[in-house]
Amino acid sequence: MTKIQIQALALLELVHTTEKKYTELNDKIRELQGDFPTHIKAFDDECLIRTVELIDEIIGDSLASYFMWECSQNGSITDQNLEFPIKSVDDIKKYMEWRDGN
């Protein structure tokens, strides 16, 4: 794995963790205030989308997009009849190590 891929995975972990914190914060505010029209965000939508697209370019296979928006941290990737669960950035790293080693 290249140094830039390692850094991209670290950035993906940071983005995911930050988004998760803000989702939890918004959920708690809704509980306290009821109808909560404002949505507090960690990142501007465009910034988040572009960041994930950049990470996709670095790590390949649209893995960051899949992790952030499609699998809900409970997905999997099937490659050469092997299934790789994708529940965390570490799982993506394990898949990449296998993919790049083959």
PDB file as gemmi writes it, atoms N, CA and C in Angstrom:
CRYST1    1.000    1.000    1.000  90.00  90.00  90.00 P 1                      
ATOM      1  N   MET A   1       0.844  -1.167   0.000  1.00  0.00           N  
ATOM      2  CA  MET A   1       0.000   0.000   0.000  1.00  0.00           C  
ATOM      3  C   MET A   1       0.896   1.239   0.000  1.00  0.00           C  
ATOM      4  N   THR A   2       0.541   2.194  -0.831  1.00  0.00           N  
ATOM      5  CA  THR A   2       1.358   3.401  -0.947  1.00  0.00           C  
ATOM      6  C   THR A   2       1.082   4.352   0.218  1.00  0.00           C  
ATOM      7  N   LYS A   3       2.015   5.269   0.405  1.00  0.00           N  
ATOM      8  CA  LYS A   3       1.865   6.262   1.473  1.00  0.00           C  
ATOM      9  C   LYS A   3       0.610   7.105   1.260  1.00  0.00           C  
ATOM     10  N   ILE A   4       0.335   7.480   0.013  1.00  0.00           N  
ATOM     11  CA  ILE A   4      -0.857   8.304  -0.252  1.00  0.00           C  
ATOM     12  C   ILE A   4      -2.136   7.518   0.001  1.00  0.00           C  
ATOM     13  N   GLN A   5      -2.130   6.215  -0.265  1.00  0.00           N  
ATOM     14  CA  GLN A   5      -3.302   5.397   0.036  1.00  0.00           C  
ATOM     15  C   GLN A   5      -3.524   5.299   1.545  1.00  0.00           C  
ATOM     16  N   ILE A   6      -2.465   5.161   2.287  1.00  0.00           N  
ATOM     17  CA  ILE A   6      -2.565   5.119   3.751  1.00  0.00           C  
ATOM     18  C   ILE A   6      -3.143   6.432   4.270  1.00  0.00           C  
ATOM     19  N   GLN A   7      -2.670   7.549   3.733  1.00  0.00           N  
ATOM     20  CA  GLN A   7      -3.184   8.858   4.146  1.00  0.00           C  
ATOM     21  C   GLN A   7      -4.643   9.032   3.730  1.00  0.00           C  
ATOM     22  N   ALA A   8      -5.009   8.527   2.545  1.00  0.00           N  
ATOM     23  CA  ALA A   8      -6.397   8.620   2.081  1.00  0.00           C  
ATOM     24  C   ALA A   8      -7.322   7.828   2.991  1.00  0.00           C  
ATOM     25  N   LEU A   9      -6.881   6.657   3.423  1.00  0.00           N  
ATOM     26  CA  LEU A   9      -7.689   5.862   4.350  1.00  0.00           C  
ATOM     27  C   LEU A   9      -7.826   6.563   5.706  1.00  0.00           C  
ATOM     28  N   ALA A  10      -6.772   7.217   6.154  1.00  0.00           N  
ATOM     29  CA  ALA A  10      -6.838   7.982   7.403  1.00  0.00           C  
ATOM     30  C   ALA A  10      -7.837   9.132   7.266  1.00  0.00           C  
ATOM     31  N   LEU A  11      -7.826   9.788   6.119  1.00  0.00           N  
ATOM     32  CA  LEU A  11      -8.780  10.872   5.866  1.00  0.00           C  
ATOM     33  C   LEU A  11     -10.203  10.323   5.813  1.00  0.00           C  
ATOM     34  N   LEU A  12     -10.395   9.173   5.178  1.00  0.00           N  
ATOM     35  CA  LEU A  12     -11.720   8.558   5.130  1.00  0.00           C  
ATOM     36  C   LEU A  12     -12.215   8.241   6.545  1.00  0.00           C  
ATOM     37  N   GLU A  13     -11.338   7.723   7.382  1.00  0.00           N  
ATOM     38  CA  GLU A  13     -11.703   7.433   8.769  1.00  0.00           C  
ATOM     39  C   GLU A  13     -12.118   8.712   9.495  1.00  0.00           C  
ATOM     40  N   LEU A  14     -11.371   9.780   9.302  1.00  0.00           N  
ATOM     41  CA  LEU A  14     -11.696  11.069   9.922  1.00  0.00           C  
ATOM     42  C   LEU A  14     -13.043  11.593   9.439  1.00  0.00           C  
ATOM     43  N   VAL A  15     -13.269  11.563   8.137  1.00  0.00           N  
ATOM     44  CA  VAL A  15     -14.534  12.047   7.574  1.00  0.00           C  
ATOM     45  C   VAL A  15     -15.697  11.209   8.108  1.00  0.00           C  
ATOM     46  N   HIS A  16     -15.538   9.899   8.096  1.00  0.00           N  
ATOM     47  CA  HIS A  16     -16.607   9.014   8.574  1.00  0.00           C  
ATOM     48  C   HIS A  16     -16.910   9.254  10.055  1.00  0.00           C  
ATOM     49  N   THR A  17     -15.888   9.325  10.874  1.00  0.00           N  
ATOM     50  CA  THR A  17     -16.073   9.544  12.310  1.00  0.00           C  
ATOM     51  C   THR A  17     -16.743  10.881  12.578  1.00  0.00           C  
ATOM     52  N   THR A  18     -16.320  11.913  11.863  1.00  0.00           N  
ATOM     53  CA  THR A  18     -16.895  13.247  12.049  1.00  0.00           C  
ATOM     54  C   THR A  18     -18.357  13.263  11.618  1.00  0.00           C  
ATOM     55  N   GLU A  19     -18.659  12.669  10.475  1.00  0.00           N  
ATOM     56  CA  GLU A  19     -20.052  12.605  10.013  1.00  0.00           C  
ATOM     57  C   GLU A  19     -20.922  11.848  11.017  1.00  0.00           C  
ATOM     58  N   LYS A  20     -20.401  10.773  11.561  1.00  0.00           N  
ATOM     59  CA  LYS A  20     -21.145   9.973  12.538  1.00  0.00           C  
ATOM     60  C   LYS A  20     -21.438  10.798  13.793  1.00  0.00           C  
ATOM     61  N   LYS A  21     -20.457  11.567  14.262  1.00  0.00           N  
ATOM     62  CA  LYS A  21     -20.659  12.416  15.446  1.00  0.00           C  
ATOM     63  C   LYS A  21     -21.777  13.424  15.212  1.00  0.00           C  
ATOM     64  N   TYR A  22     -21.779  14.052  14.026  1.00  0.00           N  
ATOM     65  CA  TYR A  22     -22.790  15.059  13.732  1.00  0.00           C  
ATOM     66  C   TYR A  22     -24.165  14.435  13.545  1.00  0.00           C  
ATOM     67  N   THR A  23     -24.239  13.231  13.021  1.00  0.00           N  
ATOM     68  CA  THR A  23     -25.512  12.529  12.916  1.00  0.00           C  
ATOM     69  C   THR A  23     -26.067  12.257  14.304  1.00  0.00           C  
ATOM     70  N   GLU A  24     -25.209  11.782  15.194  1.00  0.00           N  
ATOM     71  CA  GLU A  24     -25.639  11.523  16.571  1.00  0.00           C  
ATOM     72  C   GLU A  24     -26.068  12.814  17.263  1.00  0.00           C  
ATOM     73  N   LEU A  25     -25.336  13.906  17.042  1.00  0.00           N  
ATOM     74  CA  LEU A  25     -25.697  15.195  17.624  1.00  0.00           C  
ATOM     75  C   LEU A  25     -27.061  15.650  17.128  1.00  0.00           C  
ATOM     76  N   ASN A  26     -27.309  15.555  15.834  1.00  0.00           N  
ATOM     77  CA  ASN A  26     -28.606  15.945  15.282  1.00  0.00           C  
ATOM     78  C   ASN A  26     -29.735  15.083  15.847  1.00  0.00           C  
ATOM     79  N   ASP A  27     -29.489  13.793  16.026  1.00  0.00           N  
ATOM     80  CA  ASP A  27     -30.495  12.904  16.610  1.00  0.00           C  
ATOM     81  C   ASP A  27     -30.837  13.339  18.030  1.00  0.00           C  
ATOM     82  N   LYS A  28     -29.822  13.683  18.825  1.00  0.00           N  
ATOM     83  CA  LYS A  28     -30.054  14.116  20.209  1.00  0.00           C  
ATOM     84  C   LYS A  28     -30.813  15.439  20.251  1.00  0.00           C  
ATOM     85  N   ILE A  29     -30.480  16.350  19.365  1.00  0.00           N  
ATOM     86  CA  ILE A  29     -31.177  17.645  19.331  1.00  0.00           C  
ATOM     87  C   ILE A  29     -32.639  17.433  18.958  1.00  0.00           C  
ATOM     88  N   ARG A  30     -32.906  16.553  18.000  1.00  0.00           N  
ATOM     89  CA  ARG A  30     -34.292  16.257  17.620  1.00  0.00           C  
ATOM     90  C   ARG A  30     -35.075  15.689  18.808  1.00  0.00           C  
ATOM     91  N   GLU A  31     -34.420  14.820  19.593  1.00  0.00           N  
ATOM     92  CA  GLU A  31     -35.075  14.268  20.777  1.00  0.00           C  
ATOM     93  C   GLU A  31     -35.457  15.377  21.756  1.00  0.00           C  
ATOM     94  N   LEU A  32     -34.577  16.345  21.925  1.00  0.00           N  
ATOM     95  CA  LEU A  32     -34.815  17.415  22.890  1.00  0.00           C  
ATOM     96  C   LEU A  32     -35.797  18.464  22.392  1.00  0.00           C  
ATOM     97  N   GLN A  33     -35.754  18.779  21.094  1.00  0.00           N  
ATOM     98  CA  GLN A  33     -36.558  19.871  20.565  1.00  0.00           C  
ATOM     99  C   GLN A  33     -37.746  19.428  19.725  1.00  0.00           C  
ATOM    100  N   GLY A  34     -37.879  18.152  19.469  1.00  0.00           N  
ATOM    101  CA  GLY A  34     -38.988  17.708  18.624  1.00  0.00           C  
ATOM    102  C   GLY A  34     -38.669  17.986  17.177  1.00  0.00           C  
ATOM    103  N   ASP A  35     -39.555  18.756  16.530  1.00  0.00           N  
ATOM    104  CA  ASP A  35     -39.358  19.081  15.120  1.00  0.00           C  
ATOM    105  C   ASP A  35     -38.165  20.023  15.001  1.00  0.00           C  
ATOM    106  N   PHE A  36     -37.096  19.516  14.441  1.00  0.00           N  
ATOM    107  CA  PHE A  36     -35.840  20.265  14.373  1.00  0.00           C  
ATOM    108  C   PHE A  36     -35.512  20.562  12.912  1.00  0.00           C  
ATOM    109  N   PRO A  37     -35.839  21.772  12.440  1.00  0.00           N  
ATOM    110  CA  PRO A  37     -35.678  22.054  11.012  1.00  0.00           C  
ATOM    111  C   PRO A  37     -34.219  22.261  10.559  1.00  0.00           C  
ATOM    112  N   THR A  38     -33.336  22.607  11.447  1.00  0.00           N  
ATOM    113  CA  THR A  38     -31.955  22.879  11.069  1.00  0.00           C  
ATOM    114  C   THR A  38     -31.137  21.603  11.182  1.00  0.00           C  
ATOM    115  N   HIS A  39     -30.288  21.398  10.216  1.00  0.00           N  
ATOM    116  CA  HIS A  39     -29.415  20.226  10.226  1.00  0.00           C  
ATOM    117  C   HIS A  39     -27.978  20.726  10.353  1.00  0.00           C  
ATOM    118  N   ILE A  40     -27.330  20.385  11.454  1.00  0.00           N  
ATOM    119  CA  ILE A  40     -25.954  20.809  11.692  1.00  0.00           C  
ATOM    120  C   ILE A  40     -25.021  19.842  10.958  1.00  0.00           C  
ATOM    121  N   LYS A  41     -24.104  20.383  10.185  1.00  0.00           N  
ATOM    122  CA  LYS A  41     -23.207  19.548   9.391  1.00  0.00           C  
ATOM    123  C   LYS A  41     -21.757  19.824   9.753  1.00  0.00           C  
ATOM    124  N   ALA A  42     -20.959  18.786   9.624  1.00  0.00           N  
ATOM    125  CA  ALA A  42     -19.524  18.936   9.815  1.00  0.00           C  
ATOM    126  C   ALA A  42     -18.877  19.515   8.561  1.00  0.00           C  
ATOM    127  N   PHE A  43     -19.410  19.118   7.416  1.00  0.00           N  
ATOM    128  CA  PHE A  43     -18.833  19.515   6.122  1.00  0.00           C  
ATOM    129  C   PHE A  43     -19.932  20.045   5.214  1.00  0.00           C  
ATOM    130  N   ASP A  44     -19.587  21.003   4.406  1.00  0.00           N  
ATOM    131  CA  ASP A  44     -20.457  21.416   3.321  1.00  0.00           C  
ATOM    132  C   ASP A  44     -20.641  20.210   2.400  1.00  0.00           C  
ATOM    133  N   ASP A  45     -21.848  20.033   1.849  1.00  0.00           N  
ATOM    134  CA  ASP A  45     -22.117  18.864   0.998  1.00  0.00           C  
ATOM    135  C   ASP A  45     -21.114  18.734  -0.144  1.00  0.00           C  
ATOM    136  N   GLU A  46     -20.843  19.830  -0.818  1.00  0.00           N  
ATOM    137  CA  GLU A  46     -19.917  19.797  -1.961  1.00  0.00           C  
ATOM    138  C   GLU A  46     -18.518  19.399  -1.517  1.00  0.00           C  
ATOM    139  N   CYS A  47     -18.094  19.914  -0.396  1.00  0.00           N  
ATOM    140  CA  CYS A  47     -16.769  19.575   0.148  1.00  0.00           C  
ATOM    141  C   CYS A  47     -16.693  18.084   0.479  1.00  0.00           C  
ATOM    142  N   LEU A  48     -17.737  17.562   1.108  1.00  0.00           N  
ATOM    143  CA  LEU A  48     -17.770  16.145   1.453  1.00  0.00           C  
ATOM    144  C   LEU A  48     -17.744  15.271   0.200  1.00  0.00           C  
ATOM    145  N   ILE A  49     -18.563  15.610  -0.772  1.00  0.00           N  
ATOM    146  CA  ILE A  49     -18.616  14.832  -2.014  1.00  0.00           C  
ATOM    147  C   ILE A  49     -17.266  14.838  -2.712  1.00  0.00           C  
ATOM    148  N   ARG A  50     -16.655  15.998  -2.846  1.00  0.00           N  
ATOM    149  CA  ARG A  50     -15.360  16.106  -3.534  1.00  0.00           C  
ATOM    150  C   ARG A  50     -14.259  15.374  -2.772  1.00  0.00           C  
ATOM    151  N   THR A  51     -14.299  15.422  -1.459  1.00  0.00           N  
ATOM    152  CA  THR A  51     -13.298  14.726  -0.651  1.00  0.00           C  
ATOM    153  C   THR A  51     -13.409  13.222  -0.859  1.00  0.00           C  
ATOM    154  N   VAL A  52     -14.626  12.706  -0.824  1.00  0.00           N  
ATOM    155  CA  VAL A  52     -14.826  11.271  -1.024  1.00  0.00           C  
ATOM    156  C   VAL A  52     -14.442  10.875  -2.452  1.00  0.00           C  
ATOM    157  N   GLU A  53     -14.747  11.716  -3.430  1.00  0.00           N  
ATOM    158  CA  GLU A  53     -14.338  11.427  -4.814  1.00  0.00           C  
ATOM    159  C   GLU A  53     -12.814  11.355  -4.935  1.00  0.00           C  
ATOM    160  N   LEU A  54     -12.122  12.257  -4.269  1.00  0.00           N  
ATOM    161  CA  LEU A  54     -10.660  12.247  -4.294  1.00  0.00           C  
ATOM    162  C   LEU A  54     -10.118  10.976  -3.646  1.00  0.00           C  
ATOM    163  N   ILE A  55     -10.692  10.594  -2.518  1.00  0.00           N  
ATOM    164  CA  ILE A  55     -10.265   9.360  -1.861  1.00  0.00           C  
ATOM    165  C   ILE A  55     -10.523   8.168  -2.781  1.00  0.00           C  
ATOM    166  N   ASP A  56     -11.669   8.165  -3.464  1.00  0.00           N  
ATOM    167  CA  ASP A  56     -11.952   7.102  -4.439  1.00  0.00           C  
ATOM    168  C   ASP A  56     -10.863   7.002  -5.505  1.00  0.00           C  
ATOM    169  N   GLU A  57     -10.418   8.136  -6.002  1.00  0.00           N  
ATOM    170  CA  GLU A  57      -9.364   8.138  -7.017  1.00  0.00           C  
ATOM    171  C   GLU A  57      -8.064   7.550  -6.484  1.00  0.00           C  
ATOM    172  N   ILE A  58      -7.782   7.814  -5.243  1.00  0.00           N  
ATOM    173  CA  ILE A  58      -6.521   7.353  -4.652  1.00  0.00           C  
ATOM    174  C   ILE A  58      -6.563   5.863  -4.312  1.00  0.00           C  
ATOM    175  N   ILE A  59      -7.666   5.405  -3.725  1.00  0.00           N  
ATOM    176  CA  ILE A  59      -7.703   4.007  -3.280  1.00  0.00           C  
ATOM    177  C   ILE A  59      -8.351   3.076  -4.303  1.00  0.00           C  
ATOM    178  N   GLY A  60      -9.071   3.625  -5.264  1.00  0.00           N  
ATOM    179  CA  GLY A  60      -9.637   2.825  -6.342  1.00  0.00           C  
ATOM    180  C   GLY A  60     -10.959   2.160  -6.013  1.00  0.00           C  
ATOM    181  N   ASP A  61     -11.596   1.653  -7.058  1.00  0.00           N  
ATOM    182  CA  ASP A  61     -12.821   0.844  -6.965  1.00  0.00           C  
ATOM    183  C   ASP A  61     -13.993   1.546  -6.276  1.00  0.00           C  
ATOM    184  N   SER A  62     -13.978   2.862  -6.205  1.00  0.00           N  
ATOM    185  CA  SER A  62     -15.053   3.618  -5.537  1.00  0.00           C  
ATOM    186  C   SER A  62     -15.339   3.107  -4.128  1.00  0.00           C  
ATOM    187  N   LEU A  63     -14.297   2.670  -3.450  1.00  0.00           N  
ATOM    188  CA  LEU A  63     -14.462   2.100  -2.107  1.00  0.00           C  
ATOM    189  C   LEU A  63     -14.942   3.125  -1.084  1.00  0.00           C  
ATOM    190  N   ALA A  64     -14.454   4.341  -1.185  1.00  0.00           N  
ATOM    191  CA  ALA A  64     -14.870   5.371  -0.223  1.00  0.00           C  
ATOM    192  C   ALA A  64     -16.349   5.702  -0.401  1.00  0.00           C  
ATOM    193  N   SER A  65     -16.792   5.863  -1.638  1.00  0.00           N  
ATOM    194  CA  SER A  65     -18.205   6.143  -1.904  1.00  0.00           C  
ATOM    195  C   SER A  65     -19.090   5.010  -1.412  1.00  0.00           C  
ATOM    196  N   TYR A  66     -18.664   3.789  -1.697  1.00  0.00           N  
ATOM    197  CA  TYR A  66     -19.425   2.622  -1.239  1.00  0.00           C  
ATOM    198  C   TYR A  66     -19.536   2.621   0.285  1.00  0.00           C  
ATOM    199  N   PHE A  67     -18.432   2.867   0.946  1.00  0.00           N  
ATOM    200  CA  PHE A  67     -18.417   2.856   2.409  1.00  0.00           C  
ATOM    201  C   PHE A  67     -19.285   3.975   2.993  1.00  0.00           C  
ATOM    202  N   MET A  68     -19.162   5.174   2.458  1.00  0.00           N  
ATOM    203  CA  MET A  68     -19.864   6.326   3.030  1.00  0.00           C  
ATOM    204  C   MET A  68     -21.360   6.339   2.729  1.00  0.00           C  
ATOM    205  N   TRP A  69     -21.751   5.906   1.507  1.00  0.00           N  
ATOM    206  CA  TRP A  69     -23.128   6.145   1.089  1.00  0.00           C  
ATOM    207  C   TRP A  69     -23.929   4.912   0.696  1.00  0.00           C  
ATOM    208  N   GLU A  70     -23.300   3.793   0.475  1.00  0.00           N  
ATOM    209  CA  GLU A  70     -24.075   2.660  -0.016  1.00  0.00           C  
ATOM    210  C   GLU A  70     -24.212   1.520   0.978  1.00  0.00           C  
ATOM    211  N   CYS A  71     -23.144   1.158   1.646  1.00  0.00           N  
ATOM    212  CA  CYS A  71     -23.197  -0.065   2.455  1.00  0.00           C  
ATOM    213  C   CYS A  71     -23.663   0.161   3.885  1.00  0.00           C  
ATOM    214  N   SER A  72     -23.770   1.386   4.322  1.00  0.00           N  
ATOM    215  CA  SER A  72     -24.177   1.704   5.696  1.00  0.00           C  
ATOM    216  C   SER A  72     -23.334   0.961   6.730  1.00  0.00           C  
ATOM    217  N   GLN A  73     -22.063   0.787   6.424  1.00  0.00           N  
ATOM    218  CA  GLN A  73     -21.110   0.105   7.285  1.00  0.00           C  
ATOM    219  C   GLN A  73     -21.560  -1.321   7.627  1.00  0.00           C  
ATOM    220  N   ASN A  74     -22.318  -1.914   6.707  1.00  0.00           N  
ATOM    221  CA  ASN A  74     -22.741  -3.296   6.887  1.00  0.00           C  
ATOM    222  C   ASN A  74     -22.832  -3.978   5.516  1.00  0.00           C  
ATOM    223  N   GLY A  75     -21.837  -3.747   4.679  1.00  0.00           N  
ATOM    224  CA  GLY A  75     -21.850  -4.316   3.343  1.00  0.00           C  
ATOM    225  C   GLY A  75     -20.751  -5.334   3.160  1.00  0.00           C  
ATOM    226  N   SER A  76     -20.573  -5.700   1.911  1.00  0.00           N  
ATOM    227  CA  SER A  76     -19.493  -6.627   1.595  1.00  0.00           C  
ATOM    228  C   SER A  76     -19.120  -6.461   0.130  1.00  0.00           C  
ATOM    229  N   ILE A  77     -17.914  -6.916  -0.177  1.00  0.00           N  
ATOM    230  CA  ILE A  77     -17.411  -6.921  -1.547  1.00  0.00           C  
ATOM    231  C   ILE A  77     -17.076  -8.359  -1.887  1.00  0.00           C  
ATOM    232  N   THR A  78     -17.548  -8.803  -3.047  1.00  0.00           N  
ATOM    233  CA  THR A  78     -17.208 -10.139  -3.518  1.00  0.00           C  
ATOM    234  C   THR A  78     -16.251  -9.985  -4.687  1.00  0.00           C  
ATOM    235  N   ASP A  79     -15.112 -10.623  -4.583  1.00  0.00           N  
ATOM    236  CA  ASP A  79     -14.083 -10.554  -5.618  1.00  0.00           C  
ATOM    237  C   ASP A  79     -13.452 -11.940  -5.732  1.00  0.00           C  
ATOM    238  N   GLN A  80     -13.446 -12.480  -6.938  1.00  0.00           N  
ATOM    239  CA  GLN A  80     -12.886 -13.812  -7.198  1.00  0.00           C  
ATOM    240  C   GLN A  80     -13.477 -14.857  -6.251  1.00  0.00           C  
ATOM    241  N   ASN A  81     -14.799 -14.797  -6.089  1.00  0.00           N  
ATOM    242  CA  ASN A  81     -15.555 -15.732  -5.248  1.00  0.00           C  
ATOM    243  C   ASN A  81     -15.200 -15.655  -3.764  1.00  0.00           C  
ATOM    244  N   LEU A  82     -14.536 -14.601  -3.346  1.00  0.00           N  
ATOM    245  CA  LEU A  82     -14.260 -14.363  -1.929  1.00  0.00           C  
ATOM    246  C   LEU A  82     -15.089 -13.164  -1.478  1.00  0.00           C  
ATOM    247  N   GLU A  83     -15.664 -13.259  -0.290  1.00  0.00           N  
ATOM    248  CA  GLU A  83     -16.469 -12.162   0.233  1.00  0.00           C  
ATOM    249  C   GLU A  83     -15.712 -11.456   1.352  1.00  0.00           C  
ATOM    250  N   PHE A  84     -15.676 -10.133   1.242  1.00  0.00           N  
ATOM    251  CA  PHE A  84     -14.997  -9.295   2.221  1.00  0.00           C  
ATOM    252  C   PHE A  84     -16.032  -8.396   2.889  1.00  0.00           C  
ATOM    253  N   PRO A  85     -16.312  -8.595   4.179  1.00  0.00           N  
ATOM    254  CA  PRO A  85     -17.246  -7.699   4.864  1.00  0.00           C  
ATOM    255  C   PRO A  85     -16.659  -6.291   4.933  1.00  0.00           C  
ATOM    256  N   ILE A  86     -17.509  -5.296   4.762  1.00  0.00           N  
ATOM    257  CA  ILE A  86     -17.075  -3.898   4.838  1.00  0.00           C  
ATOM    258  C   ILE A  86     -17.903  -3.208   5.916  1.00  0.00           C  
ATOM    259  N   LYS A  87     -17.327  -3.141   7.112  1.00  0.00           N  
ATOM    260  CA  LYS A  87     -17.994  -2.495   8.240  1.00  0.00           C  
ATOM    261  C   LYS A  87     -17.178  -1.345   8.797  1.00  0.00           C  
ATOM    262  N   SER A  88     -15.935  -1.218   8.325  1.00  0.00           N  
ATOM    263  CA  SER A  88     -15.054  -0.175   8.844  1.00  0.00           C  
ATOM    264  C   SER A  88     -13.985   0.147   7.805  1.00  0.00           C  
ATOM    265  N   VAL A  89     -13.254   1.206   8.067  1.00  0.00           N  
ATOM    266  CA  VAL A  89     -12.139   1.561   7.187  1.00  0.00           C  
ATOM    267  C   VAL A  89     -11.067   0.473   7.247  1.00  0.00           C  
ATOM    268  N   ASP A  90     -10.893  -0.157   8.392  1.00  0.00           N  
ATOM    269  CA  ASP A  90      -9.939  -1.268   8.487  1.00  0.00           C  
ATOM    270  C   ASP A  90     -10.311  -2.404   7.545  1.00  0.00           C  
ATOM    271  N   ASP A  91     -11.610  -2.652   7.374  1.00  0.00           N  
ATOM    272  CA  ASP A  91     -12.043  -3.681   6.433  1.00  0.00           C  
ATOM    273  C   ASP A  91     -11.693  -3.300   4.999  1.00  0.00           C  
ATOM    274  N   ILE A  92     -11.826  -2.023   4.671  1.00  0.00           N  
ATOM    275  CA  ILE A  92     -11.434  -1.556   3.346  1.00  0.00           C  
ATOM    276  C   ILE A  92      -9.936  -1.774   3.152  1.00  0.00           C  
ATOM    277  N   LYS A  93      -9.165  -1.449   4.173  1.00  0.00           N  
ATOM    278  CA  LYS A  93      -7.713  -1.639   4.109  1.00  0.00           C  
ATOM    279  C   LYS A  93      -7.366  -3.110   3.868  1.00  0.00           C  
ATOM    280  N   LYS A  94      -8.039  -4.013   4.593  1.00  0.00           N  
ATOM    281  CA  LYS A  94      -7.781  -5.443   4.411  1.00  0.00           C  
ATOM    282  C   LYS A  94      -8.108  -5.879   2.985  1.00  0.00           C  
ATOM    283  N   TYR A  95      -9.238  -5.402   2.466  1.00  0.00           N  
ATOM    284  CA  TYR A  95      -9.600  -5.737   1.095  1.00  0.00           C  
ATOM    285  C   TYR A  95      -8.563  -5.199   0.116  1.00  0.00           C  
ATOM    286  N   MET A  96      -8.128  -3.950   0.316  1.00  0.00           N  
ATOM    287  CA  MET A  96      -7.131  -3.356  -0.591  1.00  0.00           C  
ATOM    288  C   MET A  96      -5.828  -4.138  -0.566  1.00  0.00           C  
ATOM    289  N   GLU A  97      -5.406  -4.555   0.617  1.00  0.00           N  
ATOM    290  CA  GLU A  97      -4.178  -5.341   0.718  1.00  0.00           C  
ATOM    291  C   GLU A  97      -4.292  -6.653  -0.053  1.00  0.00           C  
ATOM    292  N   TRP A  98      -5.464  -7.289   0.050  1.00  0.00           N  
ATOM    293  CA  TRP A  98      -5.684  -8.512  -0.715  1.00  0.00           C  
ATOM    294  C   TRP A  98      -5.738  -8.210  -2.204  1.00  0.00           C  
ATOM    295  N   ARG A  99      -6.520  -7.174  -2.588  1.00  0.00           N  
ATOM    296  CA  ARG A  99      -6.691  -6.801  -3.999  1.00  0.00           C  
ATOM    297  C   ARG A  99      -5.344  -6.456  -4.631  1.00  0.00           C  
ATOM    298  N   ASP A 100      -4.548  -5.666  -3.945  1.00  0.00           N  
ATOM    299  CA  ASP A 100      -3.284  -5.199  -4.515  1.00  0.00           C  
ATOM    300  C   ASP A 100      -2.216  -6.280  -4.492  1.00  0.00           C  
ATOM    301  N   GLY A 101      -2.435  -7.304  -3.665  1.00  0.00           N  
ATOM    302  CA  GLY A 101      -1.488  -8.409  -3.620  1.00  0.00           C  
ATOM    303  C   GLY A 101      -1.776  -9.464  -4.672  1.00  0.00           C  
ATOM    304  N   ASN A 102      -2.951  -9.395  -5.295  1.00  0.00           N  
ATOM    305  CA  ASN A 102      -3.333 -10.373  -6.323  1.00  0.00           C  
ATOM    306  C   ASN A 102      -3.104  -9.851  -7.712  1.00  0.00           C  
TER     307      ASN A 102                                                      
END                                                                             
